[in-house]
Amino acid sequence: MNKLEVRKPSSEAAWDMSFRQTGFWRYIAVLPTWLAASALFILMTMTFADVILRSLFGNPIESATELTRLLIAIIVFSSLPIISWKGNNIVVDLLDPLFSRRLAIIRDIAIDMTCGVILIWPAKRVWELAERARGFGDVTEYLNLPQHYIGWFIAVFTFLTALTFLARAILLILSAVKGPV
């Protein structure tokens, strides 16, 4: 029975060694994770406070919906590069038994390259929309925060995700050229 599961690379040991970060890059890779974790903690705390204030005092946090949208965007888009780098994307593995090890590597390269190239367009488009929002002076409803900041954030992390996919594809090509996987 086929099911949804996380796609693991053809040779897990080789991928683990080649994608494991050390030194400076390890700390760079951890920053988005901490950002997502912090946003999740703030979201959890705000939701708890909102429920308590709503239930006990009939006075919810007015900007809770707005803050939830911003925090969810931070959580999702700051997590994308790390999830993509580790190959922890959710995929349907219906055709996996049809691929040999070598074909699976070629498939993974093609998927990573395609995803990397395709994600450049939304990153560019979101950046343009953020610039337009900045030009119009668009702000959020309750907190009056400039909307272009979250647009820039989404665009930058989408672009980082595109670069991550392309780097994975290049690294996989280099590891395949070095020798049998």
C-alpha positions as CSV (number, residue, x, y, z in Angstrom):
1,M,0.0,0.0,0.0
2,N,1.5,3.3,-1.0
3,K,1.2,6.2,1.4
4,L,2.4,9.7,1.8
5,E,5.8,9.8,3.3
6,V,9.0,11.8,3.5
7,R,11.2,11.1,0.4
8,K,14.5,9.8,1.6
9,P,17.4,10.0,-0.9
10,S,18.6,6.9,-2.6
11,S,21.6,6.4,-0.3
12,E,20.8,7.8,3.1
13,A,24.3,7.4,4.5
14,A,25.9,9.3,1.6
15,W,23.3,12.0,1.8
16,D,23.6,12.3,5.6
17,M,27.3,12.8,5.3
18,S,27.2,15.2,2.4
19,F,24.4,17.4,3.7
20,R,25.6,17.6,7.3
21,Q,26.8,21.1,8.2
22,T,29.8,21.9,10.3
23,G,31.3,25.1,11.8
24,F,30.0,28.4,10.5
25,W,27.4,26.9,8.1
26,R,25.9,24.9,10.9
27,Y,25.1,28.1,12.8
28,I,23.7,29.8,9.7
29,A,21.5,26.8,9.1
30,V,20.2,26.9,12.7
31,L,19.1,30.6,12.6
32,P,15.9,30.0,10.5
33,T,15.0,27.1,12.8
34,W,15.3,29.3,15.9
35,L,13.3,32.0,14.2
36,A,10.5,29.6,13.4
37,A,10.6,28.2,16.9
38,S,10.5,31.6,18.4
39,A,7.5,32.6,16.2
40,L,5.8,29.4,17.2
41,F,6.3,30.1,20.9
42,I,5.0,33.6,20.6
43,L,2.0,32.3,18.6
44,M,1.3,29.7,21.3
45,T,1.6,32.2,24.1
46,M,-0.6,34.7,22.3
47,T,-3.3,32.1,21.6
48,F,-3.3,31.0,25.2
49,A,-3.6,34.6,26.4
50,D,-6.3,35.3,23.9
51,V,-8.4,32.3,25.0
52,I,-8.0,33.3,28.7
53,L,-8.8,37.0,28.0
54,R,-11.8,36.0,25.8
55,S,-13.2,33.4,28.3
56,L,-12.7,35.1,31.6
57,F,-13.0,38.8,30.7
58,G,-14.9,38.8,27.4
59,N,-12.1,40.9,26.0
60,P,-10.0,39.1,23.3
61,I,-6.7,40.4,21.9
62,E,-7.9,42.7,19.0
63,S,-4.9,42.1,16.8
64,A,-4.7,38.3,17.3
65,T,-5.8,37.5,13.8
66,E,-3.3,39.8,12.3
67,L,-0.5,38.6,14.5
68,T,-1.4,35.0,13.8
69,R,-1.1,35.6,10.0
70,L,2.3,37.3,10.4
71,L,3.6,34.6,12.8
72,I,2.4,31.7,10.6
73,A,4.1,33.3,7.6
74,I,7.3,33.6,9.6
75,I,7.0,29.9,10.7
76,V,6.3,28.5,7.3
77,F,8.8,30.5,5.2
78,S,11.7,30.4,7.6
79,S,11.3,26.6,7.8
80,L,11.3,26.1,4.0
81,P,15.0,26.3,3.4
82,I,15.9,23.9,6.2
83,I,13.2,21.4,5.2
84,S,14.3,21.6,1.6
85,W,18.0,21.2,2.4
86,K,17.4,18.1,4.5
87,G,15.0,16.6,1.9
88,N,12.2,16.3,4.4
89,N,9.5,17.4,1.9
90,I,6.4,15.4,1.8
91,V,6.1,13.4,-1.4
92,V,4.0,10.6,-2.9
93,D,6.2,7.6,-3.6
94,L,4.0,5.7,-6.0
95,L,6.8,5.3,-8.6
96,D,9.8,4.7,-6.3
97,P,9.9,0.9,-6.9
98,L,10.3,1.6,-10.7
99,F,13.6,3.5,-10.3
100,S,17.0,1.9,-9.9
101,R,19.5,3.6,-7.6
102,R,21.1,5.5,-10.5
103,L,17.7,6.6,-11.9
104,A,16.6,7.6,-8.5
105,I,19.6,9.9,-8.3
106,I,18.9,11.4,-11.7
107,R,15.2,11.8,-10.6
108,D,16.2,13.6,-7.4
109,I,18.6,15.9,-9.4
110,A,15.8,16.7,-11.8
111,I,13.3,17.4,-9.1
112,D,15.6,19.6,-7.1
113,M,16.7,21.6,-10.2
114,T,13.1,22.0,-11.3
115,C,11.9,23.2,-7.8
116,G,14.9,25.5,-7.5
117,V,14.2,27.2,-10.9
118,I,10.4,27.3,-10.4
119,L,10.7,29.0,-7.0
120,I,12.7,31.9,-8.4
121,W,9.6,33.3,-10.1
122,P,7.3,33.5,-7.0
123,A,10.2,35.0,-5.0
124,K,10.6,37.7,-7.6
125,R,6.9,38.3,-7.9
126,V,6.4,38.6,-4.1
127,W,9.3,41.0,-3.9
128,E,7.6,43.2,-6.6
129,L,4.3,43.1,-4.7
130,A,6.1,44.1,-1.5
131,E,7.6,47.0,-3.3
132,R,4.2,48.0,-4.6
133,A,2.8,47.8,-1.1
134,R,5.7,50.0,0.2
135,G,5.0,52.5,-2.6
136,F,1.3,52.7,-1.6
137,G,2.1,52.8,2.1
138,D,0.0,49.8,2.9
139,V,-0.2,48.9,6.6
140,T,-1.9,46.2,8.6
141,E,-5.3,46.9,10.0
142,Y,-4.8,46.9,13.8
143,L,-1.1,47.3,14.4
144,N,-0.4,49.6,11.4
145,L,2.7,47.7,10.5
146,P,4.0,48.3,7.0
147,Q,2.9,45.3,4.9
148,H,6.0,45.3,2.7
149,Y,8.2,43.9,5.5
150,I,6.4,40.5,5.6
151,G,6.4,40.6,1.8
152,W,10.2,41.1,1.7
153,F,10.6,38.3,4.3
154,I,8.5,35.9,2.2
155,A,10.4,36.8,-0.9
156,V,13.8,36.4,0.7
157,F,13.1,33.0,2.2
158,T,11.4,31.8,-1.0
159,F,14.6,32.8,-2.9
160,L,16.7,31.1,-0.2
161,T,14.6,27.9,-0.7
162,A,15.2,28.1,-4.5
163,L,19.0,28.4,-3.9
164,T,18.8,25.5,-1.4
165,F,17.1,23.3,-4.0
166,L,19.7,24.2,-6.6
167,A,22.6,23.7,-4.1
168,R,21.2,20.2,-3.3
169,A,21.0,19.3,-7.0
170,I,24.6,20.5,-7.5
171,L,25.8,18.6,-4.5
172,L,24.0,15.5,-5.6
173,I,25.6,15.8,-9.1
174,L,29.1,16.2,-7.5
175,S,28.6,13.2,-5.2
176,A,27.3,11.1,-8.1
177,V,30.4,12.1,-10.2
178,K,32.8,11.2,-7.4
179,G,31.8,7.6,-7.5
180,P,29.1,5.0,-7.0
181,V,26.5,6.0,-4.4
